């Protein structure tokens, strides 16, 4: 749901025409917020534990 709201993905169903229309209308979002973090959680935790 978050990626649809952010404009990264679309839900169009299984109708061929809707899929083709969706692919043809793709516009990349200007910003891509890190919805699920930056991928460095384990590294950050390791650094905290090492201190």
Backbone atoms as SQL, in Angstrom:
CREATE TABLE atoms (id INTEGER PRIMARY KEY, chain TEXT, resi INTEGER, resn TEXT, atom TEXT, x REAL, y REAL, z REAL);
INSERT INTO atoms VALUES
  (1, 'A', 1, 'UNK', 'N', 0.810, -1.190, 0.000),
  (2, 'A', 1, 'UNK', 'CA', 0.000, 0.000, 0.000),
  (3, 'A', 1, 'UNK', 'C', 0.864, 1.270, 0.000),
  (4, 'A', 2, 'UNK', 'N', 1.952, 1.229, 0.794),
  (5, 'A', 2, 'UNK', 'CA', 2.802, 2.415, 0.897),
  (6, 'A', 2, 'UNK', 'C', 3.443, 2.761, -0.442),
  (7, 'A', 3, 'UNK', 'N', 3.848, 1.735, -1.188),
  (8, 'A', 3, 'UNK', 'CA', 4.506, 2.009, -2.470),
  (9, 'A', 3, 'UNK', 'C', 3.520, 2.522, -3.516),
  (10, 'A', 4, 'UNK', 'N', 2.259, 2.112, -3.405),
  (11, 'A', 4, 'UNK', 'CA', 1.223, 2.647, -4.297),
  (12, 'A', 4, 'UNK', 'C', 0.971, 4.112, -3.953),
  (13, 'A', 5, 'UNK', 'N', 0.836, 4.401, -2.650),
  (14, 'A', 5, 'UNK', 'CA', 0.614, 5.781, -2.216),
  (15, 'A', 5, 'UNK', 'C', 1.779, 6.693, -2.608),
  (16, 'A', 6, 'UNK', 'N', 2.997, 6.150, -2.598),
  (17, 'A', 6, 'UNK', 'CA', 4.181, 6.948, -2.932),
  (18, 'A', 6, 'UNK', 'C', 4.367, 7.104, -4.442),
  (19, 'A', 7, 'UNK', 'N', 3.558, 6.386, -5.240),
  (20, 'A', 7, 'UNK', 'CA', 3.656, 6.505, -6.690),
  (21, 'A', 7, 'UNK', 'C', 4.667, 5.567, -7.333),
  (22, 'A', 8, 'UNK', 'N', 5.179, 4.617, -6.570),
  (23, 'A', 8, 'UNK', 'CA', 6.153, 3.665, -7.115),
  (24, 'A', 8, 'UNK', 'C', 5.478, 2.544, -7.890),
  (25, 'A', 9, 'UNK', 'N', 4.272, 2.181, -7.479),
  (26, 'A', 9, 'UNK', 'CA', 3.558, 1.052, -8.070),
  (27, 'A', 9, 'UNK', 'C', 2.114, 1.422, -8.352),
  (28, 'A', 10, 'UNK', 'N', 1.463, 0.598, -9.183),
  (29, 'A', 10, 'UNK', 'CA', 0.050, 0.764, -9.494),
  (30, 'A', 10, 'UNK', 'C', -0.637, -0.586, -9.359),
  (31, 'A', 11, 'UNK', 'N', -1.887, -0.555, -8.940),
  (32, 'A', 11, 'UNK', 'CA', -2.699, -1.765, -8.903),
  (33, 'A', 11, 'UNK', 'C', -3.737, -1.609, -10.004),
  (34, 'A', 12, 'UNK', 'N', -3.676, -2.480, -11.009),
  (35, 'A', 12, 'UNK', 'CA', -4.584, -2.341, -12.147),
  (36, 'A', 12, 'UNK', 'C', -5.411, -3.587, -12.424),
  (37, 'A', 13, 'UNK', 'N', -5.142, -4.673, -11.713),
  (38, 'A', 13, 'UNK', 'CA', -5.891, -5.896, -11.958),
  (39, 'A', 13, 'UNK', 'C', -5.289, -6.718, -13.084),
  (40, 'A', 14, 'UNK', 'N', -6.068, -7.652, -13.594),
  (41, 'A', 14, 'UNK', 'CA', -5.564, -8.597, -14.591),
  (42, 'A', 14, 'UNK', 'C', -6.057, -8.313, -16.005),
  (43, 'A', 15, 'UNK', 'N', -6.778, -7.225, -16.187),
  (44, 'A', 15, 'UNK', 'CA', -7.288, -6.872, -17.512),
  (45, 'A', 15, 'UNK', 'C', -6.130, -6.400, -18.401),
  (46, 'A', 16, 'UNK', 'N', -5.990, -7.039, -19.561),
  (47, 'A', 16, 'UNK', 'CA', -4.866, -6.750, -20.453),
  (48, 'A', 16, 'UNK', 'C', -4.782, -5.271, -20.829),
  (49, 'A', 17, 'UNK', 'N', -5.908, -4.679, -21.189),
  (50, 'A', 17, 'UNK', 'CA', -5.898, -3.274, -21.613),
  (51, 'A', 17, 'UNK', 'C', -5.495, -2.343, -20.475),
  (52, 'A', 18, 'UNK', 'N', -5.956, -2.645, -19.273),
  (53, 'A', 18, 'UNK', 'CA', -5.582, -1.815, -18.124),
  (54, 'A', 18, 'UNK', 'C', -4.089, -1.924, -17.840),
  (55, 'A', 19, 'UNK', 'N', -3.549, -3.129, -18.004),
  (56, 'A', 19, 'UNK', 'CA', -2.109, -3.320, -17.795),
  (57, 'A', 19, 'UNK', 'C', -1.313, -2.536, -18.824),
  (58, 'A', 20, 'UNK', 'N', -1.697, -2.636, -20.084),
  (59, 'A', 20, 'UNK', 'CA', -0.997, -1.921, -21.158),
  (60, 'A', 20, 'UNK', 'C', -1.098, -0.410, -20.941),
  (61, 'A', 21, 'UNK', 'N', -2.284, 0.068, -20.599),
  (62, 'A', 21, 'UNK', 'CA', -2.460, 1.502, -20.329),
  (63, 'A', 21, 'UNK', 'C', -1.591, 1.955, -19.161),
  (64, 'A', 22, 'UNK', 'N', -1.520, 1.145, -18.114),
  (65, 'A', 22, 'UNK', 'CA', -0.704, 1.496, -16.948),
  (66, 'A', 22, 'UNK', 'C', 0.778, 1.557, -17.312),
  (67, 'A', 23, 'UNK', 'N', 1.246, 0.589, -18.073),
  (68, 'A', 23, 'UNK', 'CA', 2.656, 0.576, -18.492),
  (69, 'A', 23, 'UNK', 'C', 2.964, 1.787, -19.354),
  (70, 'A', 24, 'UNK', 'N', 2.054, 2.122, -20.247),
  (71, 'A', 24, 'UNK', 'CA', 2.281, 3.264, -21.134),
  (72, 'A', 24, 'UNK', 'C', 2.195, 4.611, -20.418),
  (73, 'A', 25, 'UNK', 'N', 1.583, 4.636, -19.240),
  (74, 'A', 25, 'UNK', 'CA', 1.426, 5.904, -18.534),
  (75, 'A', 25, 'UNK', 'C', 2.395, 6.064, -17.358),
  (76, 'A', 26, 'UNK', 'N', 3.392, 5.199, -17.283),
  (77, 'A', 26, 'UNK', 'CA', 4.344, 5.257, -16.159),
  (78, 'A', 26, 'UNK', 'C', 5.081, 6.590, -16.167),
  (79, 'A', 27, 'UNK', 'N', 5.074, 7.217, -14.999),
  (80, 'A', 27, 'UNK', 'CA', 5.851, 8.437, -14.773),
  (81, 'A', 27, 'UNK', 'C', 6.615, 8.232, -13.480),
  (82, 'A', 28, 'UNK', 'N', 7.925, 8.367, -13.539),
  (83, 'A', 28, 'UNK', 'CA', 8.731, 8.172, -12.350),
  (84, 'A', 28, 'UNK', 'C', 8.500, 9.300, -11.361),
  (85, 'A', 29, 'UNK', 'N', 8.346, 8.965, -10.086),
  (86, 'A', 29, 'UNK', 'CA', 8.153, 10.016, -9.081),
  (87, 'A', 29, 'UNK', 'C', 9.402, 10.879, -8.951),
  (88, 'A', 30, 'UNK', 'N', 9.205, 12.150, -8.640),
  (89, 'A', 30, 'UNK', 'CA', 10.328, 13.070, -8.477),
  (90, 'A', 30, 'UNK', 'C', 11.184, 12.649, -7.287),
  (91, 'A', 31, 'UNK', 'N', 10.539, 12.288, -6.188),
  (92, 'A', 31, 'UNK', 'CA', 11.251, 11.860, -4.998),
  (93, 'A', 31, 'UNK', 'C', 10.898, 10.420, -4.680),
  (94, 'A', 32, 'UNK', 'N', 11.867, 9.718, -4.100),
  (95, 'A', 32, 'UNK', 'CA', 11.632, 8.346, -3.684),
  (96, 'A', 32, 'UNK', 'C', 11.960, 8.228, -2.204),
  (97, 'A', 33, 'UNK', 'N', 10.993, 8.506, -1.347),
  (98, 'A', 33, 'UNK', 'CA', 11.256, 8.431, 0.085),
  (99, 'A', 33, 'UNK', 'C', 11.616, 7.006, 0.505),
  (100, 'A', 34, 'UNK', 'N', 12.456, 6.902, 1.519),
  (101, 'A', 34, 'UNK', 'CA', 12.845, 5.593, 2.035),
  (102, 'A', 34, 'UNK', 'C', 11.741, 5.096, 2.960),
  (103, 'A', 35, 'UNK', 'N', 10.776, 4.413, 2.397),
  (104, 'A', 35, 'UNK', 'CA', 9.613, 3.971, 3.150),
  (105, 'A', 35, 'UNK', 'C', 9.956, 2.927, 4.204),
  (106, 'A', 36, 'UNK', 'N', 10.963, 2.139, 3.945),
  (107, 'A', 36, 'UNK', 'CA', 11.301, 1.037, 4.844),
  (108, 'A', 36, 'UNK', 'C', 12.717, 1.170, 5.389),
  (109, 'A', 37, 'UNK', 'N', 13.205, 2.400, 5.501),
  (110, 'A', 37, 'UNK', 'CA', 14.552, 2.616, 6.011),
  (111, 'A', 37, 'UNK', 'C', 15.568, 2.687, 4.884),
  (112, 'A', 38, 'UNK', 'N', 16.828, 2.817, 5.268),
  (113, 'A', 38, 'UNK', 'CA', 17.875, 2.987, 4.264),
  (114, 'A', 38, 'UNK', 'C', 18.672, 1.712, 4.009),
  (115, 'A', 39, 'UNK', 'N', 18.245, 0.583, 4.606),
  (116, 'A', 39, 'UNK', 'CA', 18.937, -0.685, 4.385),
  (117, 'A', 39, 'UNK', 'C', 20.169, -0.866, 5.259),
  (118, 'A', 40, 'UNK', 'N', 20.358, 0.016, 6.218),
  (119, 'A', 40, 'UNK', 'CA', 21.558, -0.050, 7.053),
  (120, 'A', 40, 'UNK', 'C', 21.246, -0.331, 8.526),
  (121, 'A', 41, 'UNK', 'N', 20.088, -0.877, 8.831),
  (122, 'A', 41, 'UNK', 'CA', 19.691, -1.102, 10.218),
  (123, 'A', 41, 'UNK', 'C', 20.672, -2.020, 10.942),
  (124, 'A', 42, 'UNK', 'N', 21.048, -3.120, 10.322),
  (125, 'A', 42, 'UNK', 'CA', 21.969, -4.065, 10.969),
  (126, 'A', 42, 'UNK', 'C', 23.316, -3.409, 11.237),
  (127, 'A', 43, 'UNK', 'N', 23.817, -2.654, 10.282),
  (128, 'A', 43, 'UNK', 'CA', 25.100, -1.959, 10.458),
  (129, 'A', 43, 'UNK', 'C', 25.013, -0.952, 11.602),
  (130, 'A', 44, 'UNK', 'N', 23.942, -0.198, 11.662),
  (131, 'A', 44, 'UNK', 'CA', 23.766, 0.776, 12.743),
  (132, 'A', 44, 'UNK', 'C', 23.691, 0.092, 14.105),
  (133, 'A', 45, 'UNK', 'N', 22.970, -1.036, 14.186),
  (134, 'A', 45, 'UNK', 'CA', 22.867, -1.767, 15.444),
  (135, 'A', 45, 'UNK', 'C', 24.231, -2.313, 15.861),
  (136, 'A', 46, 'UNK', 'N', 24.992, -2.819, 14.926),
  (137, 'A', 46, 'UNK', 'CA', 26.328, -3.336, 15.213),
  (138, 'A', 46, 'UNK', 'C', 27.220, -2.237, 15.760),
  (139, 'A', 47, 'UNK', 'N', 27.153, -1.056, 15.157),
  (140, 'A', 47, 'UNK', 'CA', 27.963, 0.068, 15.630),
  (141, 'A', 47, 'UNK', 'C', 27.574, 0.475, 17.057),
  (142, 'A', 48, 'UNK', 'N', 26.277, 0.470, 17.349),
  (143, 'A', 48, 'UNK', 'CA', 25.805, 0.825, 18.690),
  (144, 'A', 48, 'UNK', 'C', 26.277, -0.207, 19.712),
  (145, 'A', 49, 'UNK', 'N', 26.145, -1.477, 19.358),
  (146, 'A', 49, 'UNK', 'CA', 26.565, -2.544, 20.270),
  (147, 'A', 49, 'UNK', 'C', 28.076, -2.558, 20.471),
  (148, 'A', 50, 'UNK', 'N', 28.837, -2.217, 19.450),
  (149, 'A', 50, 'UNK', 'CA', 30.290, -2.197, 19.553),
  (150, 'A', 50, 'UNK', 'C', 30.771, -1.073, 20.451),
  (151, 'A', 51, 'UNK', 'N', 30.015, 0.025, 20.526),
  (152, 'A', 51, 'UNK', 'CA', 30.393, 1.153, 21.394),
  (153, 'A', 51, 'UNK', 'C', 30.182, 0.762, 22.820);
